[in-house]
Amino acid sequence: MTTTAPQEAFLQAFHAEYPAVTAEAFGRGHAPDGRSSYAILCDRVVGSMRVLDLGCGDGLLLELLARSPGRQLAGVDLSSHSLALARRRPALSEAKLEEGRAQELPFADDSFDACVSHMALMLMSDIEQVAAEVARVLSPGGVLACVVGGGAVGGEAVGGEAYERFLTLLRRTIEETPAERRIPALGDRRTRGREGLDEVLGPAGFAAVDWETIPIDLSGPVEQVWAAVSSLYDLGPLDRATVELLRKTFFVEVRDMTTSDGVVPCAFKIHLATARLR
Ligand SMILES: C[S@@+](CC[C@H](N)C(=O)[O-])C[C@H]1O[C@@H](n2cnc3c(N)ncnc32)[C@H](O)[C@@H]1O
């Protein structure tokens, strides 16, 4: 596979080192109704038998989808290392797992009833081309359902503060970091908002996006919360000493909000977007 952009080279290098980072960080997170963000996405495509996961990573979402018998599943990802983990999942022994770019999907026209994507669409450059490719491989009436990151939850929601504090520390760290240790700008901001996504998907033939914002609770012991928040790409290029200082500062910062049984309340938002091909 040829990589066309420094952004994609960065993503490949990052996931060569951390091939399952997203699933490890967010797999145990849960919405107010108890479902993980992966399970929420899965529930959006109940009844779709041919499903493609765009940016499937280590295959956690595909494994959940495989619980419905008879499904034909496929996943595509830039990262050979993440795909290697997906291929090890027994539930995915029949799935087509392809190393490739969402901008050039290695599938025939009309191959799928649904396309899902968890925390990946917002990283993709040339997003109009991705939208056109998704429309091409979906059958008429097919559904695109994706989860994109939405940042910290508002101050009124329990747990938003810990994430906010982490982001403030991270911003400060990055400001002090030499340019060569900063990540390239990733993706297209329009994918993070309803109007922007409509602007991208509409011309590819999708009807208006259904948009929902959901808080995801990541509360737990401080080590666990740190593992989740520190999974952000921005930490990838930082040197060990800088990450260690960030970790220590975060531990101090959240001490005052830690409950008597050692839980740091932490939450972030996801946006769940669904659009049907006309
Ligand atoms: C944050 S990870 C999420 C992985 C997985 N969906 C999950 O939530 O566990 C984003 C994934 O999208 C993949 N990705 C990003 N841009 C891509 C592109 N243009 N084509 C295919 N995969 C891409 C990355 O390689 C990475 O595995």
The ligand as an ORCA input file, in Angstrom:
! r2SCAN-3c Opt
* xyz 0 1
  C      -8.198      5.953     16.833
  S      -7.934      4.505     15.893
  C      -9.478      3.653     16.094
  C      -9.389      2.181     15.806
  C     -10.691      1.419     15.998
  N     -11.728      1.896     15.089
  C     -11.154      1.545     17.430
  O     -11.949      2.451     17.715
  O     -10.722      0.760     18.266
  C      -8.097      5.116     14.253
  C      -7.817      4.071     13.202
  O      -8.147      4.599     11.920
  C      -7.145      4.187     11.007
  N      -7.149      5.146      9.896
  C      -6.954      6.476      9.972
  N      -7.019      7.030      8.748
  C      -7.297      6.018      7.881
  C      -7.499      5.952      6.468
  N      -7.431      7.040      5.710
  N      -7.771      4.757      5.935
  C      -7.847      3.634      6.685
  N      -7.646      3.637      8.014
  C      -7.381      4.815      8.616
  C      -5.871      4.207     11.832
  O      -4.855      3.419     11.248
  C      -6.362      3.645     13.157
  O      -6.269      2.254     13.237
*
